[in-house]
Amino acid sequence: MKTIRPYKRTDRVANEIKGILGNIHTHQVDLSYLGFITFSKVTVSPDLKNAKVFFTVLNEKQPLNILEIELNRKSKIFRKHLADFLDIKYIPKLKFFYDDTLLHEQKINKLLSKINDKD
C-alpha cells in the first residue's frame, strides 16, 4: 500500500538539509567573523545531487559578494558534516546564494506606503 506524503521527497530532503546545516553552523563551523548568518531556504535538484542554499545575514562584517564566496569555499566542510547526519545515497553538492527577498519586500513596502500616502 502506498503511503500518501504531504509533499515531494525533494522538499522533505531540502527541509532536512536546512535544519542540519543550521545545526552544523551552530556547533561545528564558525562563521561569526562574517556576521550573523542564517539559512533561509534550500532547494534540491530532482536527482538529489545538487542543493542551492539561500542565506541571510545580519550585522554583516564583509560585503555580500565576499560572504557568498567565503560560504562557497566552506561548502566542502558543510558537505562533509552533512554526510554524518543525512542518510541518503548521494550527499548533495552545496552552492550558497544570498537571499535577497527581504530587500525586495522592503522595496515593495516603500512603494505601497507611497501609494497610501498619496491617497
HULINCOR-V228567 format. One record per pair of residues at least 6 apart in sequence whose ideal C-beta (glycine too) atoms are under 8 Angstrom apart, sorted by sequence separation. I is the first residue (numbers start at 0). J is the second residue. D is the distance in whole Angstrom. If there is no record, write none. Layout:
I,J,D  I,J,D
//
This chain:
24,30,6  30,36,5  43,49,7  44,50,7  4,11,7  43,50,5  56,63,8  59,66,7  42,50,7  61,69,7  82,90,5  41,50,6  42,51,5  81,90,6  41,51,7  56,66,6  81,91,8  41,52,5  42,53,8  24,36,7  40,52,8  41,53,7  54,66,8  78,90,6  81,93,8  40,53,4  78,91,8  24,38,7  38,52,6  39,53,5  78,92,7  38,53,7  39,54,6  78,93,6  21,37,7  38,54,5  39,55,5  54,70,7  77,93,6  21,38,6  37,54,7  20,38,5  36,54,5  37,55,5  52,70,8  74,92,7  36,55,7  37,56,8  74,93,4  36,56,5  37,57,8  74,94,7  17,38,6  20,41,7  35,56,7  74,95,7  34,56,5  35,57,4  17,40,7  33,56,7  34,57,6  35,58,5  71,94,7  17,41,4  34,58,5  71,95,5  16,41,5  34,59,4  70,95,4  33,59,7  34,60,5  13,40,8  14,41,7  16,43,7  33,60,6  34,61,7  13,41,4  32,60,6  33,61,6  67,95,6  13,42,6  67,96,7  13,43,5  36,66,8  67,97,6  12,43,5  66,97,7  20,52,6  34,66,7  9,42,8  33,66,5  9,43,5  16,50,6  36,70,8  63,97,5  9,44,8  12,47,6  17,52,8  9,45,6  16,52,8  33,69,6  13,50,7  33,70,8  9,47,7  8,47,8  30,70,8  47,87,6  47,88,8  48,89,5  50,91,4  52,93,6  54,95,6  56,97,8  47,89,6  49,91,6  50,92,7  52,94,7  53,95,8  54,96,7  55,97,8  30,73,8  46,89,8  48,91,6  49,92,5  50,93,5  51,94,5  52,95,5  53,96,5  54,97,6  55,98,5  47,91,6  48,92,7  50,94,7  52,96,7  53,97,7  54,98,6  28,73,6  49,94,7  51,96,6  53,98,4  55,101,7  44,91,7  28,76,6  43,91,6  28,77,7  28,80,7  27,80,5  23,77,6  20,77,6  23,80,5  23,81,7  40,98,6  39,98,5  20,81,7  23,84,8  39,100,8  19,81,6  22,84,7  16,81,7  19,84,5  19,85,6  16,85,7  15,85,7  12,85,8  12,87,7  16,91,7
//
